[in-house]
Amino acid sequence: MTFFTHRDGQLCVEGVPLGRIAESCGTPCYVYSRAALEAAYHAYDQSLARRDHLVCYAVKANSNLAILNIFARLGSGFDIVSGGELARVLKAGGDPRKIVFSGVGKTVAEIRAALEAGILCFNIESASELTRLNRIAGEMGKIAPVSLRVNPDVDAQTHPYIATGLKENKFGVPFEDALALYRAAAGMPNLLVHGIDCHIGSQLTEIPPFVAALQKLLGLVDQLDASGIKISQIDIGGGLGIRYRDETPPPVAEYIKALSVCLGDRKQRILLEPGRSLVGNTGILLTRVEYLKHGAERNFAVVDAAMNDLMRPALYDAWHDIQPVRPRQGTTRRYEVVGPVCETGDFLGHDRELHLEEGDLVAIISAGAYGMSMSSNYNTRGRATEVMVAGEEFHVIRSRETFEQMIATEKILP
């Protein structure tokens, strides 16, 4: 099913023309398709239907309450990495018994909040964290369910900033230390060994790294079983990529089939932590051309969205397709698509062949993941409006941030 189409000469999200949204809500503006979100979730859930499983959406990809609520209604679990994300999931109606808490730097306050909420599992990433969690759980009179996030030292063949499964990465416990740490955890009075976890990186477009990581994980599960430590859930992590330009990630069903072959007839519950692949291609960033600057060396299309709205190009040199909302006929020019922020690195796209006029609307495609969630107020710019489209209707799910909201917590000294 196609959720982004051209109708009557302009780009639409489901049944709503983007020009209508811009007229009502202004720009820049994030626009998401509810039908696309639901279809992406069902692709995972249905592919795992024959196994005991839980799809845990990685909240960091896009943490808007409306998006979290849609996934919660579908029965999703959630992968969180902070106390703030825990609060968001609970506010959005998420079931705490379906929350796994990852992250290398959980604070005392965050651990206490998660124990109080009664989450499904803590994904432990160091020996020190194991000790801290046992102590806090004891102080609270609780038993904390734990998995160890094991680092399998598998090369995910992705951007170095989003690789997480190598020895030099900060994430997880070294594979060679895992067995001893599991034995230590099993002997701690306020911990319950629940499972095993692994996450090797993000935007992976090949299946073999996932398979290699899972095979190492399963070997460790068998060692643990032989040691008398029974694992009830296997968390395979997330990381499946999406198409931005010319990537060819496998379909979700093919990815799940390959993992299922490895798993065989094991009876443990299977957890997955997809983020980008659930939301990335469900959203666009809508922006308007403010100025066109034609020069001898380069042409610039200055739009009203910037690196504070979409950090990925500046941070990762990431590529996003850029499409005019109302395509024009005629000769194109090669443009640098840039924002108004006072940084040379403030760009949304290099060398794009476009036919533009000042005032035109353009859509930055595949911006549903790590767009709004990484946005900031740099240059005292209010964060963008967010809109959810459902069929022929659209709803504002986050209002544009005002100046008063930006400075609400600041104080001038007497």
N, C-alpha and C positions, 0 to 999 in steps of 0.2 A: 504494500500500500504506500502511495506517495503522499506525504503530508505537506510538501512544499512544491507548489505548482504555479504556472503562469495562467492567469485568467483575465480576459478583457485587457490585455496589454500590460499587466503588472503582476509582480510576484505576490503570491498569497500564502498564508499559513493556514492549512485546512481550508475553511471557506471564507476566511477574512483577508481582504486586501491589506497589504502593509501600509499603503497610503492612508487608509482609514485609521489605522492605529497611530500613525505619526501625527495625523491631524488632531486626534483626540488626546494623545498622551505626550506629544513632543518627542524630541530625540536628544541624546542617545537613549535607546530603549532596548532591553532584552525581550525577545518574544519566543515563547515556548509552545509546542504542540502537546496537548494532553494526550491525544490519541497516540502520538509517537512515543511518549513516555510509557504508556500502558503496553504498547506493542513490544517495546524493548524489554520490559520486565517479564512479560509472558514468554518471550523467547527463551529466557533462562529457566523459568519455573516449569514450563511444559517439557523442556528437554530433560529435566531431572525428575519428571513425574513418577518414574518407576522406582526411585530411591527415596529413602527418608532424607530430606534436605531442607536447607534454609538459605534463601538468597538474602544476603545482608548488604544493602546499598551503602557504598562508601560515601558518607555524608560530605566529606571535604570537597567532592566534585561540584556540588551545588546544594547549598543548605537552606534554600528558601522554604519556609514553613508549608506553603501550598504544595510544593513538590514532595516534601517529606510526607505530607498527609495523603497524597495520592498513592504513594508506595505503601504507606501503612494500611490503607484501605484494601490494597491488593494482597495483604498478608506478608509484606516484606519484613525482614529483619534489617538491622542497621549496624554498620561498622563505623565506630566513632574514634576520634583521636584527641578529644579534649572534653573538659567539663561543660564548656559552652555548647558543644555539639550534643552532649547528653541532654542538656536542658532543652535544646531545640527539638530533639526527637520526642521527648516527653510532651512538650508543648503542642507538637503536631499530632499527638495521638498515637505515637509509636508504643509498642508493647516492650517494657523493659526486659522481659524474659526472652526477647529476640535481639538484644543488643550485645555486641562484642566490642570490647574496649582495647584498641591497639594504641601504639605510640610509645616512644622511648623515654618520655619525660613526665609521666603521670605524677602530679603533685599529691600531697597528703589530702588536701581538700577535695581534689577530683576523685581520688580513691574512695574517700568517705562517702561522697555523693553517689558514686556508682554502687557501693555496697548497700547504701540506704535504699536506693531505687530497686535493687534486686536484679541486676543485669544477668544475662546468660553466662558470660565468661570474660575474664581478663586475659588478653594476649600478652604474656610476659616477655620482656625484651632484654632482661639482664638479671644476673644473680642478685644484685642489690635491690632491684624491684621486687623480686621474690621475697626477700627478707622483709622489706617494708610492708608489702601487702599482708604477709602473715602477722606482723605485729599489729597493724591497724585493725585487721579483721578480729584479732584476739581482743583488742581494746573495746571493740563494738559488740563482742559476743556473737560474731558471725563466722560462717565458713565461706571462704571465697573460692569460687570455681575458677580454675586456671587452665590455660593452654600455654605452651611455650612456642613463641615464634622462632622457628628454627631457620637459620640462614644456610641454605644448601650450597652456597658458592657456585651458583649457576649464572652464566652470562645471558642476560635477557636480550642483548643486542638492541638496546634502545638508547635514548639520549642519556648521557651520564648523570644528569640532574634527576632523572626519574628511574634510574636503576637502583634496586634496593636489595638484591640478593647476592652481592659479591662480598668477599672478605673485607674489602676496604670500606664498605658501607656501614653506617651507624646502626642499622636496623637488625633486630633479632639477636639470638645467641649463636655462637659458632657451632657448627654441626658436630664437631668433635667433642664439645663440652656438654651437649644436650643430654646424653644418657645420665651423666653424673648429676646434672641439675634436676632432672626428673626424679631421680632417687632422693635428692635433697627435698624436693617439693613434697614427695609422698610421705616424708617423715615429719613434715611440719604440721602441727596440730590444727591450724586454722585455715588450711588449704585443702581443696579437693581437686585432684588431677582429673581434668575433664576431657582434654583433647590435645591436638597438635595443630600448629598453624604455620603457614608459609606464604610469603608474598615476595616475588622476585623483581617486580618493577611494573611500569605503566606503559601503555601504548605499544604493547607487544603485538606483532602481526604474524608471527609464526607459532605453530603448535609445539615443535620439539622442545623449546626451553621449559614450557609448562610440564611436559611429560617427564623430562629429565629431573625436574625438581620434585614432582610427585613420586617418582620411583625411589629417590633418595629418602623421601619422607616415609614411604611405606616400609622401606627396609628398617628404619628406626622404629616404626610402630611394632614391627615383628620382634625387634630386640627388646623393646619395652615389655611386650607381652611375655616373652621368655623370662623377664625379670620380675614378673608378677604385677606389672603396672598396666592396667587395662585402659585403653583409649576408647572413649565413647563417641568422639566426633573428630572428623578430619576437615580442617579448614584449608582449602586449596588457595585461598586468597583471590585476588582479582587481576587486573592488568590487561585484559584483552583490548586491543586497539580498535580505532575507528578509521574510516576513510576521511582524510582531510583533502588530499590532493590525488596522489596515484597509489596510495597504500592499498594492499589487498588482504585485509584481515580475514580470517576464516569466518564463516557463519557460526553463530553461537551453537547451533545443533552439532556441527562438525567438531567444534572445540570440546563440547561436553562428551561426545561419543569417544573421542580419543582418551579423555580422562577416565571414562567409564571402563574402557578396555583395561587400563592400568588397575583400576579398583577391583575389577572382577566381581566376585560374589561377597566381598566384605560387607559387613552389616552395620558398620559405624554410620552415624549421621554425617552427611556431607554438607559443608558450608562453603559458600562462595562470597566474595566481596567485590562485586563489580561496581564501578563508579562511572568512569568516562563512557563505557559502552552502554550504559543506561540513559545517560543524559546528553552526551556530547553532540550527537546529530539531531537532537530534538529542539535545538534553539538557535536563534540568530541574534546578532547585534545590529539593530537598525540605527543608521546614522545619516546625517545630511551634509552635503558638500557646502562648506562656507565660502571657500575661495579656491580659484584655480590660478596657479602660478606657472607660467610657461617660460622656461629659460633655455639658454644655449646648451647646457649640459643635461639638465633634468627638468621634468615637469612635475609639479606637486599638486595633488588634490588634497586640500586641507579640510578635513571633516570635523564634526563636533564631538565625535568619540575620540578617546585617546588611550595612552598606555595605562592610565589609572582605571579605565573601564575594562580593558582587555590587555592583561599583562603578558600573555603567552608569547606574542611576537618579540617583544623586547627581552623577555627572560630567556626563552629557548630558541629564538629565531624561528618560531613556529610559523607555519604557512596556513592561512585561512583563505578559502575562495572568497572573492568579493564580486558581488553581482549588483548591477543597477536594478532598482525596483521597477522602473519603467524603461526598458532598454530602448536606446535611440538608434536610428539608422544613420549610417554615414561613416566617415573615416575615424578610426580610433587613434588615440595617442597613448604612449607609454607613460604611466604615472607612478610616482611614489605616493601612496595613500598614507597620509600622516595626520596626527592630531595637533591640537593647540598647546599641548604641554611643553614647557620650556626645557626640552631635552632632545638631543640629536637622536637618541634611541627611541623617541616617541613615533613609532610607525606601526601601521596595521598591515601593510603589504608593500613589497618592492616590485617595480617593473611590471605593472598590471596594464594590459591593453584594454582601455575603456574609452567610451565616447560619453563625456560628461558635460554638464552645464552647471553653473553655480545654482544651488537650491535643489539639485537632484537628491533623491534618496538612494542610498546604497545599503545592501545587506551584507554583513560579515557572517559567513556561513559556518556551521559546525561550532558554534560558540556556547553551547549549553553547559559544557564542563570547564571548570577552572576559569570562567569568565567573571561572573558576578562574585563568586566566592573569593577571588583573589583581588577584587577591586579595592580602591583606596580613595582617600580625599586629597591626594597630591595636587598641589597648586590650588588648594581650597576649592576643589570641584566636587559638587554633590554627586553621590552615586546615582546610577541610572534607575529609571523606572523599570519594573519587570511586569510582564503581561503574560497571561496564560490564555491560549486560544482553545476553545472547545466547540468544534463544529462551526457554526455561523456566528458564534458569540465570542467575545473576549472579556477578560476580567483583569483589572490591575491587582497584582499580588504583592507588589511593593511600590509605594509612592516614591516619586523623585525626592531625594534628600535635600532639605532646605539649608540655607546658611545658618539659621537659628538652631537646627538640629545638630549641625556640625560643631558648633561652638558651645553647646549646652553644658558640657562638663568642664569648660575652661573658666579660669578666674584671673582677673587683673589684680595685681598686688596693690594694697593700700599705699 
